[in-house]
Amino acid sequence: MTELDIEYEKEVCKQLLEISRLIYATSSTHSLPLPEEVMKRKENTSLEGIRIQISENICFIRMAYKYLLLDLESTQREKGNASD
């Protein structure tokens, strides 16, 4: 892989970290570190480490999305039952 490919994967990782941080912030009183802070700590991480971080963040986003859908469905059911 070229240096440009590695930089691209790092940028993808930063963007996913930011999305995860924003989702987490809306559902918790605690906050996650900024993507720049995470990437700085992992500056010498291998490409495999970056891919693992990306994968973990995608899993977190997927799980948060599922919970939002469940909450939406529950709310719709409650509204449907209230009008009956």
C-alpha positions in Angstrom: 0.0 0.0 0.0 1.1 3.5 -0.7 1.4 6.3 1.8 -1.6 7.9 0.2 -3.7 4.7 0.9 -2.6 4.8 4.5 -3.5 8.4 4.9 -6.9 7.7 3.3 -7.6 5.0 5.8 -6.6 7.2 8.7 -9.0 9.9 7.4 -11.8 7.4 7.2 -11.0 6.3 10.7 -11.1 9.9 11.9 -14.5 10.5 10.3 -16.0 7.3 11.8 -14.6 8.3 15.2 -16.3 11.7 14.9 -19.6 10.1 14.0 -19.3 7.6 16.9 -18.4 10.5 19.3 -21.5 12.5 18.3 -23.8 9.5 18.6 -22.3 8.7 22.0 -22.6 12.3 23.2 -26.4 12.3 22.4 -26.9 9.2 24.5 -24.6 9.6 27.4 -23.4 12.2 30.0 -19.8 11.2 29.3 -18.0 12.1 26.1 -15.5 10.4 24.0 -12.2 11.9 23.0 -11.9 13.9 19.8 -10.8 11.9 16.8 -7.6 13.9 16.6 -6.7 12.9 20.2 -7.4 9.2 19.4 -5.4 9.3 16.2 -2.5 11.1 17.9 -2.3 8.3 20.5 -2.4 5.7 17.8 0.0 7.6 15.5 2.4 4.7 15.1 -0.3 2.1 14.8 -0.1 -0.3 12.0 -2.4 -0.4 9.1 -4.1 -3.4 10.7 -4.6 -1.4 13.9 -6.3 1.4 11.9 -8.6 -1.1 10.2 -9.5 -2.6 13.6 -10.4 0.8 14.9 -12.5 1.4 11.8 -14.3 -1.9 12.2 -15.0 -1.2 15.9 -16.5 2.2 15.1 -18.7 0.7 12.3 -20.0 -1.9 14.8 -20.7 0.9 17.4 -22.6 3.0 14.8 -24.5 -0.1 13.6 -25.5 -0.9 17.2 -26.6 2.7 17.9 -28.6 2.7 14.7 -30.4 -0.5 15.7 -31.3 1.0 19.1 -32.6 4.1 17.5 -34.8 2.0 15.2 -36.1 -0.1 18.1 -36.9 3.1 20.0 -38.7 4.5 17.0 -40.8 1.4 16.5 -41.6 1.4 20.2 -42.7 5.0 20.1 -44.9 4.3 17.0 -46.5 1.3 18.8 -47.2 3.4 21.9 -48.8 6.2 19.7 -50.8 3.6 17.8 -52.1 2.0 21.1 -52.9 5.4 22.6 -55.2 6.3 19.6 -57.1 3.0 19.8 
